[in-house]
């Protein structure tokens, strides 16, 4: 009985870590693009 619960917790933990990793990656890419756009605008002036 407890082995099934630990498998469920492990699966939920793995899915949570995957979602968090994807979310952080998307945020980093978004901020990097915004930063590069700002740098290009400053270089143009």
Residue pairs with C-beta under 8 A, 6 or more apart in sequence:
none
